Amino acid sequence: MAGLFISFEGVDGVGKTTQVERLRQYLESRGRTVLVTREPGGTPLGVALRRLLLGGVDGAGADIAPRAEALIFAADRAQHVAETIRPALSRGEIVITDRYLDSSLAYQAGGRELTAKEVRDLSMWATNGLLPVRTYLLDMDPAESHARLRHDEDRMEAAGDDFQARTRRAFLDLAETEPERFRIIDAARPVETVWTQIRVDIDALFGYDKESR
C-alpha cells in the first residue's frame, strides 16, 4: 500500500493539534499505519532548532533576521524530510504533519515580507520537491484564534496583530493558487463540524464509501 503525505496549516490557536489527532485515530481504525509529526521540531535536530526559532537566540525572544529565520526553518525541514517523512512514506505509512513548507511561505513571505519565490525555492530545494497530497488549512480570524491559546506567547505568536493578519492572508492566497491540494476549513465552527468536513474529504481521497465507515 502506498504512503500518503498530509499537512495541516493555519495560524496559531486554530485547532490543528486536535484535528491531526482525530485524523490519526480515524485512519488507524481503517487499518493504516500513521506517523504524526510537526514542524519545527520533528527530529532531534529540529527540537534544537525549534527552541531557537520560538525562544530566540538567548531564550528570551531575541530577534533573528528574516533571512536567517527562513534558513533555519529550511534546515529543520530538510532534516525532517530526510530523517522522518520520506522513510515513512517509503514504508507505505500515512504521514500527517502539523505545519510544513506552507507555514514558511505564510510566515516568512507573508508575515516577514520576504518574497514568496525566495522562500518557496529554498523550501523546495530543502525537501527535494516533496509536497503533501492534501493540505488542510484551518482558517480563523487571528484575533479569535489567539484568544484560544493557553500558554505564554512564543516569539512567533507575539509578533503582533498586523503580522498575524498578513500571515492569515498569505495562507488564503496559497490555497487559492493550489486548489487541488488545499482544502480551506472554517476553524471558527465547532470541533465536530470541522472534523466532519475533514473526514468527508479524506473518505473521498481514499475512496472510502459510506457503508465501510
PyMOL commands that set and color helices and strands:
alter all, ss='L'
color gray80, all
select helices_A, chain A and resi 16-29+44-55+66-90+101-111+116-127+142-148+161-177+191-206+210-212
alter helices_A, ss='H'
color red, helices_A
select strands_A, chain A and resi 4-9+34-38+94-98+134-139+182-186
alter strands_A, ss='S'
color yellow, strands_A
deselect
rebuild
show_as cartoon
